[in-house]
Amino acid sequence: MIDTAILPIGGKGSRMKKESTVPKLLIKLNNFPLIYYSISNLAKQKIKKIFFISNNSSKKVEDYVTKLCIKLKIEYKILY
């Protein structure tokens, strides 16, 4: 059984800069940031560990991911 996932979270979001001031993964759809849907769906699939691949300019996304993973009791690691 697969219990680990890898998600990239560190894109520059250059195409969205004209439309939004927040990183693209934090843009809300139905009152939840886009990244919420990926992480919560992984949790529903019994994923226990997620590795996030990031660059050094995604602090807002990293903060959100940290809070959500703690809430969902998922082990996580952010890789640069």
Order of alpha helices (4+ residues) and beta strands (2+ residues): beta-beta-beta-alpha-beta-alpha-beta
